[in-house]
């Protein structure tokens, strides 16, 4: 693909300031999901090379943690500046390997860059405390210390932003990192490493490795020198990460799956609610842990909402990400396409009304028609499971108590959405929903200052905001006994 900065398209891992092939020559093809064309081949490192990356990060930690806050801030700010300077190239790379429309890819690059200066500045306020002493003649207090080497395991649906959201907090706090991106979307990670190198980050501070997925995860998570693990991905794999990290009691942050409800109340502006539903369900072609999987509409406006929503869904344009007009890209895997077909067919067999779509798209390959199903029930897979696809399921409710029960009837608890214009409805609903993030009358709620994360099977800890430092710092307490000295 033509780039203004060709060095951004790297096909090598980055360890200790060096670009690496695999020692044993192992590699994997990376495909564009829009047409299954091969973008390139990337190395799958041997276990010893991944272990060596941890060693490089451990050595770099000794000096990175001692850098002044001003020095770390300057380097991180320069990294963010370079990301924004080359955002068009980065968006092209992201769209090619992930498949999302180019406009969404550009948005992700800006989103990714936003975390870096924010955490760099917020790290200046990683204050300790002076504690009033209960011990005569003693001075008590706390300081915040970086934990050390951090393993960052990131997904394919947001291959740039999920790296910077983790890495910016860790690096600003004084930690060093080893990033393992998804092998489906490694080029975005390599490009970020290239810009980190250009920004002047010292060797070993920021490393990117690939390997056979289970081996790479276990090698990183079970290495005693890794003191914190941050993972974004499925709940199934998140549980495996948590089990592996428990062996030597590491700090762990998990951002896992979701099954977000969208509650549309009868008082809502229906045209606006339809737009909210469209954005909440079909962003990232539905391949988003915050996507509205279950759209719950109050019965008096149910059929009218369905009519307007169906018209909007029919208007979505499907195609490869490089076409600026397209809004829905391909699914990532054949397995995802097969699961989507099974969920839609199963729902129809169990009584759901098919209003729009319901089949593979005429473009073929991994494209699926934007699909709308009405009268979905809790017995259907489309209701119970996280649907990483452009398929929307809608059902009716009669009372707010019923809506709350339906919304909370899931093992997940990541995001939820409400459309209502009544304050006396909105505030009680926010408190009653067992979901960690609630958006009202809109879908744009993530960003660098907010504590992103989930409840229940949707994860542990938070990313972004001041809480985003927690996986990467320890609180150290001190007690100084004064033996008659005065300071």
Residue pairs with C-beta under 8 A, 6 or more apart in sequence:
1 9
1 39
1 92
1 93
1 96
3 9
3 89
3 92
3 93
4 86
4 88
4 89
5 86
5 89
7 194
8 86
8 89
8 90
8 93
8 191
8 194
8 195
9 40
9 93
9 187
9 191
10 19
10 187
10 190
10 191
10 193
10 194
11 40
11 41
11 42
11 43
11 187
11 190
12 19
12 20
12 21
12 42
12 43
12 190
13 19
13 20
13 42
13 43
13 45
13 49
13 190
13 208
13 209
13 210
14 20
14 190
14 193
14 194
14 197
14 206
14 207
14 208
15 49
15 52
15 53
15 56
15 207
15 208
15 209
16 52
16 53
16 56
16 60
16 203
16 204
16 207
17 197
17 202
17 203
17 204
18 203
20 43
20 45
20 49
21 43
22 43
22 44
22 45
22 46
22 49
23 45
23 46
23 48
23 49
24 46
26 43
26 44
26 45
26 46
27 41
27 42
27 43
27 44
28 41
28 42
28 44
28 183
28 210
29 38
29 40
29 41
30 38
30 39
30 40
30 41
30 42
30 97
30 183
30 184
30 185
30 186
30 187
31 37
31 38
31 39
32 38
32 39
32 96
32 97
32 99
33 98
33 99
33 329
33 330
33 331
33 332
33 333
33 365
33 366
34 99
34 319
34 320
34 321
34 322
34 329
34 330
34 365
34 366
34 367
35 320
35 365
36 365
36 366
39 96
39 97
39 187
40 187
42 183
42 186
42 187
42 190
42 210
43 210
44 183
44 210
44 211
44 212
45 53
45 209
45 210
45 211
45 216
46 211
47 211
47 215
47 219
49 209
49 211
50 178
50 209
50 211
50 215
50 216
50 219
50 220
51 219
51 223
53 178
53 207
53 209
54 149
54 151
54 178
54 220
54 223
54 225
54 226
55 225
56 203
56 204
56 207
57 149
57 176
57 177
57 178
57 204
57 205
57 207
57 225
58 148
58 149
58 176
58 225
59 204
60 176
60 202
60 203
60 204
60 205
61 146
61 148
61 149
61 174
61 175
61 176
61 204
63 202
64 72
64 171
64 174
64 175
64 176
64 202
64 205
65 146
65 174
65 175
67 174
69 123
69 124
72 120
72 123
72 171
72 172
72 174
73 120
73 121
73 123
73 124
73 172
75 199
75 200
75 201
76 116
76 117
76 119
76 120
76 168
76 171
76 172
76 199
77 116
77 117
77 120
78 199
78 200
79 116
79 195
79 196
79 199
79 201
80 113
80 114
80 116
80 117
80 120
81 199
82 195
82 198
82 199
83 90
83 109
83 112
83 113
83 116
83 164
83 192
83 195
84 109
84 110
84 113
86 195
87 106
87 109
87 110
87 113
88 106
89 191
90 105
90 109
90 160
90 188
90 191
91 102
91 105
91 106
91 108
91 109
92 102
92 105
92 322
93 187
93 188
93 191
94 100
94 105
94 108
94 109
94 159
94 160
94 185
94 188
95 101
95 102
95 105
95 321
95 322
95 329
96 187
96 321
96 322
97 159
97 184
97 185
97 186
97 187
97 188
98 105
98 156
98 157
98 159
98 184
98 185
98 188
98 321
98 329
98 332
99 285
99 320
99 321
99 329
99 330
99 331
99 332
99 366
100 108
100 284
100 285
100 321
100 329
101 321
101 323
101 324
101 326
101 327
101 328
101 329
102 321
102 322
102 323
102 324
103 324
104 283
104 284
104 321
105 321
108 158
108 160
108 161
109 160
111 161
111 446
111 447
112 160
112 161
112 163
112 164
112 165
112 192
113 164
114 447
114 448
115 161
115 164
115 165
115 168
115 169
115 448
115 464
116 164
116 168
118 168
118 448
118 449
119 168
119 169
119 171
119 172
119 448
119 468
119 469
120 168
120 172
122 172
122 466
122 469
123 172
123 173
123 174
123 469
125 466
126 144
126 173
126 469
126 473
127 144
128 141
128 142
128 143
128 144
128 475
128 476
129 141
129 142
130 139
130 140
130 141
131 140
131 141
131 142
132 140
133 139
133 140
135 479
135 481
137 481
137 482
137 483
138 479
138 480
138 481
138 482
139 479
139 480
139 482
140 477
140 478
140 479
140 480
141 477
141 478
142 475
142 476
142 477
142 478
143 475
143 476
143 478
144 173
144 469
144 473
144 474
144 475
144 476
145 174
145 473
145 474
145 475
145 476
146 170
146 173
146 174
146 175
146 472
146 473
146 474
147 175
147 227
147 228
147 251
147 471
147 472
147 473
147 474
148 175
148 176
148 225
148 226
148 227
148 228
149 175
149 176
149 177
149 178
149 225
149 226
149 227
149 228
150 166
150 170
150 175
150 176
150 177
150 178
150 226
150 227
150 228
150 229
150 230
150 471
150 472
151 177
151 178
151 180
151 220
151 221
151 223
151 226
151 228
151 229
151 230
152 163
152 166
152 167
152 170
152 177
152 178
152 179
152 180
152 230
153 180
153 217
153 220
153 229
153 230
153 231
153 232
153 233
153 241
154 162
154 163
154 166
154 179
154 180
154 181
154 182
154 189
154 232
155 162
155 182
155 232
155 233
156 181
156 182
156 184
156 185
156 332
157 284
157 287
157 288
157 289
157 332
157 388
158 232
158 284
159 181
159 182
159 185
159 186
159 188
159 189
160 188
160 189
160 192
162 232
163 179
163 181
163 188
163 189
163 192
164 192
165 448
165 452
165 463
165 464
165 468
166 177
166 230
166 232
166 253
166 463
167 177
167 179
167 206
169 463
169 468
169 469
169 471
169 472
170 176
170 177
170 228
170 230
170 471
170 472
171 177
171 201
171 205
171 206
172 469
173 469
173 472
173 473
175 228
175 472
176 204
176 205
176 206
176 207
177 205
177 206
177 207
178 207
178 208
178 209
178 220
178 226
179 189
179 193
179 206
179 207
179 208
179 209
180 208
180 209
180 210
180 211
180 216
180 217
180 220
181 188
181 189
181 208
181 210
183 210
183 213
184 332
184 333
186 208
186 210
189 208
190 208
192 208
193 206
193 207
193 208
196 205
196 206
209 216
209 220
210 216
211 219
217 237
217 240
217 241
217 244
218 244
220 226
220 229
221 229
221 241
221 244
221 245
221 250
222 244
222 247
222 248
224 248
226 250
227 250
227 251
228 250
228 251
228 252
228 253
228 471
228 472
229 241
229 245
229 250
229 251
229 252
229 253
230 252
230 253
230 461
230 463
230 471
231 237
231 238
231 241
231 252
231 253
231 254
231 255
232 254
232 255
232 256
233 256
234 256
234 257
235 256
235 257
235 411
235 412
235 457
235 458
238 254
238 256
238 459
241 252
241 254
242 252
242 254
242 460
245 252
251 471
251 472
252 460
252 461
252 471
253 453
253 459
253 460
253 461
253 462
253 463
253 470
253 471
254 459
254 460
254 461
255 289
255 452
255 453
255 454
255 458
255 459
255 461
255 463
256 289
256 412
256 414
256 454
256 457
256 458
256 459
257 289
257 386
257 412
257 414
257 457
257 458
258 289
258 290
258 291
258 293
258 386
258 412
258 414
258 415
258 454
258 458
259 293
259 294
259 384
259 385
259 386
259 410
259 411
259 412
259 414
260 280
260 290
260 291
260 292
260 293
260 294
260 412
260 414
260 415
260 416
260 417
260 435
261 292
261 293
261 294
261 295
261 296
261 406
261 407
261 410
261 416
261 417
261 433
261 435
262 276
262 277
262 280
262 281
262 292
262 294
262 295
262 296
262 416
262 417
262 418
262 419
263 296
263 397
263 403
263 407
263 416
263 417
263 418
263 419
263 420
263 429
264 270
264 273
264 277
264 295
264 296
264 297
264 298
264 301
264 305
264 419
265 298
265 400
265 418
265 419
265 420
265 422
265 425
266 298
266 299
266 300
266 301
267 420
267 421
267 422
267 425
268 301
268 419
268 420
268 421
268 441
269 419
269 421
270 301
270 304
270 305
270 308
271 308
272 419
272 441
273 305
273 419
274 305
274 308
274 309
274 312
275 312
276 417
276 419
276 441
276 442
276 443
277 292
277 295
277 309
277 312
277 392
277 419
278 309
278 312
278 313
278 316
279 443
280 290
280 291
280 292
280 417
280 439
280 443
281 291
281 292
281 293
281 295
281 390
281 392
282 291
282 313
282 316
282 327
282 328
282 370
282 390
282 392
283 291
283 443
284 291
285 328
285 329
285 330
285 331
285 389
285 390
286 387
286 388
286 389
286 390
286 391
287 331
287 332
287 336
287 388
287 389
288 388
289 386
289 414
289 415
289 458
290 414
290 415
290 437
290 446
291 387
291 388
292 392
292 417
293 382
293 383
293 385
293 386
293 387
293 393
294 376
294 383
294 393
294 395
294 406
294 407
294 410
295 309
295 392
295 393
295 394
295 395
296 394
296 395
296 396
296 397
296 403
296 406
296 407
297 305
297 306
297 394
297 395
297 396
297 397
298 396
298 397
298 398
298 403
299 396
299 397
299 398
302 394
302 396
305 394
306 355
306 372
306 374
306 394
309 372
309 392
309 394
310 355
310 356
310 372
313 355
313 356
313 357
313 370
313 371
313 372
313 392
314 356
314 370
316 327
316 328
316 370
316 390
317 325
317 326
317 327
317 328
318 326
318 327
318 328
318 329
318 361
318 363
318 367
318 369
318 370
319 325
319 326
319 328
319 329
319 363
319 367
320 326
320 329
320 330
321 329
328 367
328 370
328 390
329 367
330 365
330 366
330 367
331 337
331 340
331 366
331 367
331 368
331 388
331 389
332 366
332 388
333 366
334 366
336 366
336 388
336 389
337 360
337 366
337 368
339 389
340 368
340 387
340 389
340 391
341 360
341 368
342 381
343 380
343 381
343 382
343 385
343 387
343 389
343 391
344 354
344 358
344 371
344 373
344 382
344 391
346 380
346 381
346 382
347 373
347 376
347 380
347 381
347 382
347 393
348 354
348 358
348 373
350 377
350 379
350 380
351 375
351 377
352 373
352 374
352 375
352 376
352 377
352 380
352 382
352 393
353 373
353 374
353 375
354 371
354 372
354 373
355 372
355 373
355 374
356 369
356 370
356 371
356 372
357 368
357 369
357 370
357 371
357 372
357 390
357 391
358 369
358 371
358 373
359 368
359 369
360 367
360 368
360 369
361 367
361 368
361 369
368 389
368 390
368 391
369 390
370 390
370 391
370 392
371 389
371 390
371 391
371 392
372 391
372 392
372 394
373 382
373 391
373 392
373 393
373 394
374 394
374 395
375 394
375 395
375 396
376 382
376 383
376 393
376 394
376 395
377 383
377 395
378 384
378 406
378 409
380 393
382 391
382 393
383 393
383 395
384 410
386 412
387 393
395 406
397 403
397 406
400 425
400 428
400 429
403 429
404 429
404 432
404 433
407 416
407 433
407 434
407 435
408 432
408 433
408 434
408 435
411 456
411 457
412 435
412 454
412 456
412 457
412 458
413 434
413 435
413 436
413 454
413 455
413 456
413 457
413 458
414 435
414 436
414 437
414 453
414 454
414 455
414 458
414 459
415 435
415 436
415 437
415 438
415 439
415 445
415 454
416 433
416 435
416 437
416 438
416 439
417 438
417 439
417 440
417 443
418 426
418 429
418 430
418 438
418 439
418 440
418 441
419 440
419 441
420 426
420 429
420 440
420 441
421 441
426 440
429 438
430 438
430 440
434 455
434 456
435 454
435 455
435 458
436 453
436 454
436 455
436 458
437 445
437 450
437 452
437 453
437 454
439 445
446 452
446 464
447 464
448 464
448 465
449 464
449 465
450 464
450 465
451 462
451 463
451 464
451 465
451 466
451 467
451 468
452 462
452 463
452 464
452 465
452 468
453 459
453 460
453 461
453 462
453 463
453 467
461 467
461 470
461 471
462 468
462 470
